Amino acid sequence: MRDYSDIIDLEHHKSENYPWMPDEDRATQFAPFAALVGFDALIEKTAQEHIRKMENK
């Protein structure tokens, strides 16, 4: 295991280019997202069509 005694007491880096991001915004950037918008609805529609076809046989 590495000994961090050489850096443990260093001051936290603060960017000169970017303002500090609030915790609420920081959490948002890691929130789940829908990469394929509308894909779930298409799957549901297709499933319902197949169910109707099976019921009508």
C-alpha positions in Angstrom: 0.0 0.0 0.0 1.3 3.4 -0.9 2.1 5.9 1.9 0.4 9.3 1.2 2.2 11.1 3.9 4.0 13.3 1.3 0.7 14.7 0.0 -1.9 14.3 2.7 -1.4 17.8 4.1 -1.2 19.7 0.8 -3.8 22.3 0.0 -6.6 21.2 -2.4 -6.0 22.5 -5.9 -8.3 25.3 -7.0 -8.7 26.1 -10.7 -7.9 29.6 -11.9 -9.9 29.0 -15.0 -13.2 27.5 -13.7 -15.4 28.6 -10.8 -16.2 26.1 -8.0 -19.1 23.9 -9.0 -21.9 23.6 -6.4 -22.6 20.1 -5.1 -26.1 20.0 -6.8 -24.5 20.7 -10.2 -21.7 18.2 -9.6 -24.2 15.4 -8.9 -26.1 16.3 -12.0 -23.2 15.6 -14.3 -23.1 12.0 -13.1 -26.9 11.4 -13.2 -28.2 8.7 -15.5 -29.4 9.8 -18.9 -31.4 8.4 -21.8 -28.8 7.9 -24.6 -31.5 6.7 -27.0 -34.4 9.1 -26.4 -37.7 7.4 -27.4 -36.2 3.9 -27.6 -38.2 2.7 -24.5 -41.4 3.9 -26.1 -40.6 2.2 -29.3 -39.9 -1.1 -27.5 -43.2 -0.8 -25.5 -45.2 -0.1 -28.7 -43.6 -3.1 -30.5 -44.3 -5.3 -27.5 -48.0 -4.2 -27.4 -48.3 -4.9 -31.2 -46.9 -8.5 -30.7 -49.2 -9.1 -27.7 -52.2 -8.0 -29.8 -51.2 -10.3 -32.7 -50.8 -13.2 -30.3 -54.2 -12.6 -28.7 -55.9 -12.5 -32.2 -54.5 -15.9 -33.3 
